Amino acid sequence: MRKLLNALYDGSAGLAACFMVGLLIMVLLSVLGRELGFHVRGTDAYAGYLMAGAGFLALAHTLKRGEHIRVTLFISKLQGKAGKALEIWALAASAALAGLAAFYSCRLAWQSKQFNDISTGNDATPLWIPQLGMAIGTVILLIALIDELVMEIQGKRHVKAEDTRHE
């Protein structure tokens, strides 16, 4: 199961990286178009879609690598059962919020598909397509948070230590 979950997180990060490359291509097309006198419809909109998708798809991988911002000032003062209880509470609250985000992101994409909602820009993209990046990203983040919560309860979770060196 661990291999499958890690593959899910890595695959999501890989897809986010592909979205970033797509974003770069859209920006380059837009710049080149201005310089060379041609226009590719929808480059600004697609750049936005790709940026949002990349951000959401990278969330779970970032969490699993310990790269999310953590408020360690208070947490570092608690040791033993109090520290573990706070970690469990924080992970459970985060999972609940991620669950809401995942539910409503999936619902938004589904409703956009059902209502044939399209973008108002000149690209006229069906909105459910770019909304999939957000929906999938939040679902994978929810899975990652539940994974972290279960590992914390089992005592198998290892939080990346903050770099406390001063230069």
C-alpha positions as CSV (number, residue, x, y, z in Angstrom):
1,M,0.0,0.0,0.0
2,R,2.9,2.4,0.8
3,K,4.3,1.9,-2.7
4,L,1.0,2.7,-4.3
5,L,0.5,5.8,-2.2
6,N,4.0,7.1,-2.8
7,A,3.5,6.4,-6.6
8,L,0.2,8.5,-6.4
9,Y,2.0,11.4,-4.7
10,D,4.9,11.2,-7.1
11,G,2.6,10.9,-10.1
12,S,0.7,13.9,-9.0
13,A,3.9,15.9,-8.7
14,G,5.0,14.7,-12.1
15,L,1.7,15.9,-13.6
16,A,2.1,19.2,-11.8
17,A,5.6,19.5,-13.4
18,C,4.1,18.8,-16.8
19,F,1.5,21.6,-16.1
20,M,4.4,23.9,-15.3
21,V,6.0,23.1,-18.6
22,G,2.7,23.8,-20.3
23,L,2.5,27.1,-18.5
24,L,6.0,28.0,-19.8
25,I,4.9,27.1,-23.3
26,M,1.8,29.3,-23.0
27,V,3.8,32.2,-21.7
28,L,6.4,31.8,-24.5
29,L,3.7,31.6,-27.1
30,S,2.2,34.8,-25.8
31,V,5.6,36.6,-25.8
32,L,6.6,35.4,-29.2
33,G,3.2,36.2,-30.6
34,R,3.5,39.8,-29.4
35,E,7.0,40.1,-30.8
36,L,6.3,38.4,-34.2
37,G,2.8,39.7,-34.7
38,F,0.6,36.7,-34.3
39,H,-1.9,35.7,-31.7
40,V,-2.8,32.3,-30.3
41,R,-6.2,32.4,-28.8
42,G,-6.6,31.5,-25.1
43,T,-2.9,31.5,-24.1
44,D,-3.6,33.7,-21.1
45,A,-6.5,31.6,-20.0
46,Y,-4.6,28.3,-20.5
47,A,-1.7,29.7,-18.6
48,G,-4.0,30.4,-15.7
49,Y,-5.6,27.0,-15.9
50,L,-2.2,25.3,-16.0
51,M,-0.9,27.4,-13.0
52,A,-3.9,26.5,-10.9
53,G,-3.7,22.8,-11.8
54,A,0.0,22.7,-11.1
55,G,-0.5,24.3,-7.6
56,F,-3.2,21.9,-6.6
57,L,-1.6,18.8,-8.0
58,A,1.7,19.6,-6.1
59,L,0.0,19.9,-2.7
60,A,0.1,16.3,-1.6
61,H,3.7,15.7,-2.7
62,T,4.8,18.9,-0.9
63,L,3.0,17.7,2.3
64,K,4.6,14.3,2.1
65,R,8.1,15.8,1.7
66,G,7.5,18.0,4.8
67,E,7.7,21.2,2.8
68,H,4.4,22.8,3.8
69,I,4.7,25.7,6.2
70,R,4.4,24.6,9.8
71,V,4.0,26.8,12.9
72,T,6.7,25.0,15.0
73,L,7.1,27.7,17.7
74,F,4.2,26.3,19.7
75,I,4.5,22.7,18.6
76,S,8.1,22.5,19.5
77,K,7.3,23.4,23.1
78,L,5.0,20.4,23.5
79,Q,6.5,17.1,24.2
80,G,5.1,13.6,24.6
81,K,1.4,13.0,24.7
82,A,0.5,16.7,24.4
83,G,2.6,17.1,21.3
84,K,1.2,14.0,19.7
85,A,-2.4,15.1,20.6
86,L,-1.8,18.5,18.9
87,E,-0.4,16.8,15.8
88,I,-3.4,14.4,15.6
89,W,-5.8,17.3,16.1
90,A,-4.0,19.4,13.4
91,L,-3.9,16.6,10.9
92,A,-7.6,15.7,11.6
93,A,-8.7,19.3,11.2
94,S,-6.6,19.6,8.0
95,A,-8.1,16.4,6.6
96,A,-11.6,17.7,7.4
97,L,-10.9,20.9,5.6
98,A,-9.3,19.1,2.7
99,G,-12.3,16.8,2.5
100,L,-14.6,19.8,2.2
101,A,-12.3,21.3,-0.5
102,A,-12.2,18.0,-2.4
103,F,-16.0,17.6,-2.2
104,Y,-16.8,21.1,-3.4
105,S,-14.0,21.0,-6.1
106,C,-15.3,17.7,-7.5
107,R,-18.9,19.0,-7.3
108,L,-17.9,22.2,-9.1
109,A,-16.3,20.2,-12.0
110,W,-19.3,17.9,-12.1
111,Q,-21.8,20.8,-12.3
112,S,-19.7,22.6,-14.9
113,K,-19.9,19.4,-17.0
114,Q,-23.6,19.0,-16.4
115,F,-24.4,22.6,-17.3
116,N,-22.0,22.7,-20.2
117,D,-20.3,25.7,-18.6
118,I,-17.7,27.3,-20.8
119,S,-15.1,30.1,-20.1
120,T,-16.1,33.6,-21.0
121,G,-12.9,34.2,-22.8
122,N,-12.3,33.8,-26.5
123,D,-11.0,30.2,-26.0
124,A,-14.5,29.0,-24.9
125,T,-13.0,26.1,-23.0
126,P,-15.5,23.7,-21.2
127,L,-14.7,24.7,-17.6
128,W,-14.8,21.2,-16.2
129,I,-11.6,20.4,-18.0
130,P,-9.3,22.9,-16.2
131,Q,-11.3,22.3,-12.9
132,L,-10.2,18.7,-12.9
133,G,-6.7,19.7,-11.9
134,M,-8.1,21.3,-8.7
135,A,-10.5,18.5,-8.0
136,I,-7.9,15.8,-8.5
137,G,-5.3,17.7,-6.5
138,T,-7.6,18.2,-3.5
139,V,-8.6,14.6,-3.5
140,I,-5.0,13.5,-3.5
141,L,-4.2,16.0,-0.7
142,L,-7.1,14.5,1.3
143,I,-5.6,11.1,0.8
144,A,-2.2,12.3,1.9
145,L,-3.5,14.0,5.0
146,I,-5.4,10.9,6.0
147,D,-2.2,8.9,5.4
148,E,-0.3,11.3,7.6
149,L,-3.0,11.1,10.3
150,V,-2.9,7.3,10.3
151,M,0.9,7.2,10.5
152,E,0.8,9.8,13.3
153,I,-1.6,7.7,15.3
154,Q,0.5,4.5,14.7
155,G,3.6,6.4,15.7
156,K,5.2,5.9,12.2
157,R,5.2,9.5,11.1
158,H,8.5,11.4,10.8
159,V,8.2,15.2,10.4
160,K,11.1,16.8,8.6
161,A,13.1,18.8,11.2
162,E,13.4,22.5,10.6
163,D,16.8,23.8,9.8
164,T,17.6,25.8,12.9
165,R,21.1,26.9,11.9
166,H,21.8,30.6,11.8
167,E,24.1,32.1,9.3
